[in-house]
């Protein structure tokens, strides 16, 4: 089956701080990213179409770097019983 992605995914096991629509902040585990989006692991589910503000990202050297990107939830997949893999697409 052909992958429909426009951009190659790169594994990136770091943390991202997101601002939720209700102004709550949450730290999520980044699984991979590309020029168009990222996959994150969350202990809570999100709804398709939710908009999250990606505030900060932990870099490979352990620094927190500001992102200031909006992302839309494009897919949600339950992962065992421990949480959810959330597919995010960066908004232009």
C-alpha positions in Angstrom: 0.0 0.0 0.0 1.4 3.4 -1.0 1.9 6.0 1.8 -0.1 9.1 1.1 2.2 11.4 3.1 3.7 14.4 1.3 6.7 14.6 3.6 9.0 12.0 5.0 8.5 11.3 8.8 11.5 11.4 11.1 11.5 9.6 14.5 11.9 12.2 17.3 11.3 10.9 20.8 11.1 14.2 22.7 8.4 16.2 24.5 6.1 19.0 23.2 4.1 21.4 25.4 0.6 22.0 23.9 -2.0 24.6 24.8 -5.4 23.1 24.7 -8.6 24.9 23.6 -9.6 25.3 27.3 -6.2 27.1 28.0 -4.9 24.0 29.8 -1.3 23.0 29.1 -0.3 19.4 28.6 3.1 17.7 27.9 2.9 15.1 25.1 5.5 12.6 23.8 6.5 13.3 20.2 6.8 10.1 18.2 7.8 11.5 14.8 7.5 14.7 12.8 7.7 16.0 9.2 7.4 19.3 7.5 3.6 18.9 7.5 2.9 17.5 11.0 3.7 15.2 13.8 2.5 12.2 15.7 2.2 12.4 19.5 1.4 10.0 22.3 -1.3 11.1 24.8 -2.9 9.5 27.8 -6.1 11.3 26.8 -8.0 11.3 23.5 -8.7 14.3 21.3 -11.4 14.9 18.7 -10.7 15.0 15.0 -10.6 18.7 14.1 -9.4 20.0 17.5 -6.9 22.7 17.2 -3.8 22.6 19.5 -1.2 25.3 20.0 2.3 23.7 20.0 4.1 26.1 22.4 7.5 24.5 23.2 9.6 21.5 22.0 12.4 19.8 23.8 15.4 19.6 21.5 17.9 16.8 21.2 20.3 18.6 23.5 17.5 18.9 26.2 16.7 22.6 25.7 13.1 23.9 25.5 12.6 25.9 22.2 9.5 28.0 21.4 7.4 26.7 18.5 4.3 28.9 18.3 2.6 26.5 15.8 -1.1 25.6 15.4 -1.9 22.0 14.6 -5.2 20.3 13.8 -6.0 16.8 15.0 -6.3 14.6 11.9 -6.5 11.2 13.4 -6.7 9.4 16.7 -5.8 5.8 17.2 -6.1 3.9 20.5 -2.8 2.4 21.5 -3.2 -0.7 23.7 -4.9 0.5 26.9 -2.2 3.0 27.7 -3.2 5.9 25.6 -3.7 7.3 22.1 -1.5 8.1 19.1 -2.6 11.5 17.8 -1.9 12.6 14.2 -1.4 16.4 14.0 -1.2 18.5 10.8 0.4 21.9 11.0 -1.8 24.7 10.0 -0.6 27.3 7.5 
